């Protein structure tokens, strides 16, 4: 069952851990701000950023529960994703224009399966320039917007599993389970490089964080309605 919205006194005293289904086009900070306004609490934080283009499970903590955020950040995560072969973008997803279009002639389903299998396991991944990773106190995307390329250190990540769920070239859909800090769009870019034709992420939905699943999350509209019924929001 979806997590209940506590009554006003309880949420102010103890806070809450909420499972939210982030809508497309919203930043994770947008969700935090919305919940801050709905619950009239100042201390609100989330456990793991989702890109604006992405949707799905976001863990949000309020009040004293924000002290527990770190225990959620390190949990493994599961995503449903789709990529498009034959091109690359600066952001590794559809948020920026295609810069390098290539033919997918000669790319077969068998080859796609072979390359995907190569990316299962422990590996190092370089964070995208279009990301919130900070260098000298500034997020990488701030440099990227100015056309500045910054050297990034590779990170250790673990791709526990990749399950191909659909191949309709040039589109490929898959489910991936991965460790904290993994960028699925960077994974997609690396897969495209290995195939030699390029690839970029076109859809991403987070379906699980540890044992918490998207089916138990509430949409922003559901949270708003619950707060209104409880007298906690407008």
N, C-alpha and C positions, 0 to 999 in steps of 0.2 A: 504493500500500500504506500502511496506517496507520503512523505514526511508531513506531519501536521504543523500548522502555524501555531505556536504557543500563544497563550493569552498575554496581554500587554505587560503585566507585572512580571511574569515569568521570563519573557524575552528580554526585558530590561535588566533583570537581575542575573540571569544565567546565559542568555544568548541562545542561539540555535544553529544547528547544522542543517542546511537545506540542499536538496538535490534539484538543480535547475536545468531545464532543457533550453540551452542558449539558442536564440533565433539567428538566422543568417543576417549579416549586415551589422550586428551588434558586436562591439568589443567586449571582452570580459569585464573591463572597467565600467562599461555602460550598464552591465547587469548589476555590478556592485552598487553603483549609484542609484539604480532603480530600487533595489532592495533597501538601501539606506533611507530612501524617501518613504517607501511603503511602511517600514517598521519604525521609522523615527528613531533610529539608532545611529550613532556616529561610527562605532567600530564595526566595520564589515570588510571581509577579505575573501579571496577565492584561492583554491588550491590547484593551480595549474591553468595557464592561459590557453585560450582557444583563439585562433585567428578570426577576424571578422567574417571571412568567407565560410568558415567552419560552423557547424551546428552540433548540438548534442550536450552530453553530460558535463556539468560544471558544479563542483562542490563549493558552496558558499557558507562561510561561518560568520556569525554575528556575536557582539558582546564578548563575554569571557570565552566563548567557543573558539575565538580567533587564536587563542593560545594553542589549540590543537591542530592548526592548519598543517604544520610540518609533518604530522603523521600521515596526512593524506597525499602530500606532494610526492612522496617517494614511491607510491604504489604504481604497479604496472597498469597500462592503459590499453584499451582495445578500440580500434577505429574501423569504420566502413569507408572505403575510399574509391575514387575513380580517377584515372589518368587518361590523357590523350597523347598518343605517340605522334612524332613528326614535327616537333617544335620545342623550343625552350623559351622561358621568360626570365626576367631578372629576379622575380620573387619566387620562382619555381612553382607558381600557381597561376590561376586565371585573373589575379588582381592586377597584373601588369601586362602590357602588350607582348605578343609573340615576336621575338627578335630573330630567331634562327629557325626557319622552316626547312625541313628535310623530307626526302622521300622515305616511305616505309617499305618500298619495294624490296622483297627478299626477307622481310620480317614474317616469320611464321608463328603459329600458336605454340609449336614445340620449342622454338627459340625463346619466346616470351616465358614459358614455364621454366626453362633452363636458367635464364638470367634471374628470375625472381627467386629461385631456390638458392642461388649464390649469396643472397642477402639475408639469409636466416642465420642467426647466431651473434656472437660478440663481434663488435667492429668499432671503428672510429668514424665519426661523422663531423663534418665541418658545418657549423650553424650558417644559415642563409644570411646574406647581407640585409635582406628585408626581414629582420627579426628584432625582438626586444632585448637581445643579449647586449649587455653594456660593455663598452670599451672606453676607458678614460672618462667614465661617468656619463657617457652618452649612449643611447640605444643605437644599434647598428643601422636601423632604418633611417635615423637622422643623417647619417653619413650617406646612405644609399640615395636619399632624396636629392642630395647635392652632387651625385655622380662620383662620390669618393669611395674607392675600394679599400677596405681595411683588412689587414691580415688577421685571420681568426685561428685560434687554436682548436685542433680537433678534440672531440669529446668521445669518451667511451660510452657506447650504447649497446643495448641487447635487443635484437629482433627475435622474440621468442617463437613467433610463427607468422607465416603469411599463407593465407588460403585464397587462391584465385576463385572468384565467384562468377566471373563472366568475361569472355574474350570475344569482342566484336570489333576487330581492328578497324580503325585505329584506337578504339576505346577498350580499356581494360579495367575491370572492377575487382576489388579484393578486400579482404579483412586482414588487419595486421594487429598483433599483440606485441607491445614493445615496452621498454623501460622508460623511466623518467628522463626527460631531456631530449627525447627523440623527436626530430622534425620529420613528419611523414612526407612533406613536400621536398625535403632534401633527399630522402630515400627515393622518391619518384625521379628526381633529377639524376641521381646516381644510376638508377635503373636505365633511364634514357641514354645516358652516356655509354653504359655497357652495351646497349643494343645498337648504338651508333646512329640512332635517328632522333635522339632527343625525346623528352617527355615532360609534361607538366601536369600538376594536380588540378582537377576540375571540380571535385566534390569531396568533402570530408565530414564525417559525422562520428563523434565520440560516443561509444555505446557502453563502455564500462571503465570504472576506475577501481582497481582492487576488487572488492566484492560488491561494490555499489553499481547498480545497473540503470541504464537509461529508462527502462520501463517503470521505475519508481520515481522518476523526476517529474517536476511540475513545470508547465510553461509559465512565461511571464504573466499571461492573462489569468491563468489559474491562481497564481500567487496573488495577483491584484484582487481577484474576486474573494479569495480567502481572507485577505487583510481587511477588505471592505466589510465582509460579513462579521468579522471579529471586532470591527470598530477601530482597526489599526491603520487604515489608509483611506485615501480618497478614491 
